[in-house]
Amino acid sequence: MERRPALELASTIRHDGDGGVVDDLATVQGVTRWLRQQEDLLPAGIPAGEYTADEDLRLRITEVRRAVRALFARVVSPSPPSRADVHRLMPADRALTRLNAVAAVDPVTPRREQLRACTAPRCVRYFVKSHGRREWCKPSCGNRARAARHYRRRRQASESASASAGKTC
């Protein structure tokens, strides 16, 4: 699967598996670990494996991430943005200014029309839709969405049956 730097950065905010959200860049150690994991995406000559982040770099990277996620939310519109971004989106003009100021990689790839926010319950990731029926960032999100849909249908059927049984008495 092709990796994209802006999508990798946006994906550092993710679902924790228990209904919450995890920020992989919340600490300097998290930023250092993430940078080392992205070594193959960095330009040649940047030895990420030897690099240790500091608080200033962490703040600059998280600000760029806010800008990237704000632009991703705008691209997926009129679909709703990721649930993690709904109440804290940076205005698009400010996001563009911020990305231009730091000379970031353009997050709007030639496939921008395929950028989506994952529709699975509790998921906060963005992804590039690579198949016509794909609506989730990972198979586990698809499983969670299908399980939630099944549960909802069974509950509605049970409630309908209970309501019908109450009317016949």
N, C-alpha and C positions, 0 to 999 in steps of 0.2 A: 504494500500500500504506500502510495506517495505521501511523504510528509511535507507539510508546509509550515514555515517558521511562524507566520502570524496565527495559524490555527493551533499550533503547538503552544504558543503563548496564551491564547484565549482559553485553552483547555487546562490551564493551571488552576482554574476555578472549576470544581467538579463536585458531584454528588458523593457523599461519604458512605452510602450504603445503609444509613440509619435514619434517613429523612433530613439530614443536615447538609451543609455545604462545607467543603474543604478548600482552603487556599494554599496551594503548594508553595507560594512565594511569600508567606506570612512572616518568615524569619530569614535572616541572612544565610543560615545553614540551608534552608530550603531553596534559596536562589542559587547558592553554590552547587547544590546537588542537581538542580534543574539545568543549569548551564553545562555541567559536565555531561548530562544525558543528551544534550543537543549538539555535542561536538561535531557530529557528521553534517549538521546544517550550517555550521559557522564557516566563514570564508577560510581558505587555506592560510596557514600561518598563525592562526589563533589557537593556542594550546589550552582549550577549556579544561582539560584534565588537571592542569597545574594551577588553575585560577581559583582564587577565593574572593567571594563578593564581600562588600561592606554595606553599611546601612544606606549610604547615599546611592549606590548602584541599585539596591533593592527598591528604594523609593522611585527612582527613575524608571526601572523596568515595570513596576506595578502601575505607574502612570501611563506608560505606553500601552500596557494591557487594557487599562480602562478605555483608552482611545480606540484600540482595536475592537474591543467588545461593543463599544458604542456604534462603530461603523458596521460591524456585523449585524447588529440589531436593525440598523437602518436598511441594510441590504435585504434581510429576510422579510421586511415589511411588504405587504400588509399582514403577514403572519406575525404572531406575537414574538417578542424577543425572548431570550432565555429567561427563566424565572429569577435567576440570580441578578439580572440587570434591570428588571422592571422599574424599581424605585431609585436607582442610582446611575442612570445613564448620563454620560457626558454629552452635551449638545454636539451635534455632528460637525458644525463649523469649528468648534473648539477642538474636537477630536482630530480633524484634518490638520489644523494648525499645529497641534501637538506632535502628530506623526511627522509632519514636514520639518518641524524644528529639530527633531532628533534623527532625521534622515532614516527613518525606519523603512523596512521592506513594505512595499505596497500590499495591504491585506486583501485588496480586491483583485483577485486573480482573474485570468481570462475566463474562469468558470464561475464568476460571481453569481450568475443566475441559479447556480446549483447549491449555493450556501444555504443552510437551514439551521434552525434551532431544534434541538431534539425534543420530540413531543412526549417522551416517556415521563411518567409521574416522577417528580422530584429531580429530574435530570436538569442540569444547567449548562450543558455543552452545546457548542456549534459543530457542524460537520459539513463536508461537501457530499452532496447526494450523488452517488455513483451508479445508482440503479433506479429505474422508474418508480418502483414501489417502496423504496427505502425511506423510512421516516424517523429512524433512530440512529444515534451515533455509534452504538455497539450492539452486538447480539443480546447482551444482558439487559439492555434497555428495552429492546423489542420484546423479550420474554416478560419483563416487568409490566409493560404496557398491555400485552395480551392477557396476562393474569388479572390485571386490574379490570380490563374490559369484561372478561369472563365472570369475575366476581360481581361486577355491577349488573350484568344481565341476569345472573342467577338471583341476585337480591331483588331486582325488579320483578322477575317472574314469581318469586315467592310472595312478594307484597301484593301483586295482582291476584294471585290465587287466594290469599288471605282475605283480600277485599271482596272477591267474588263469593267466597264461602260465607262471609258475614252478611251478604245481601240475600242469600237464599234462606236464611233462618227466619 
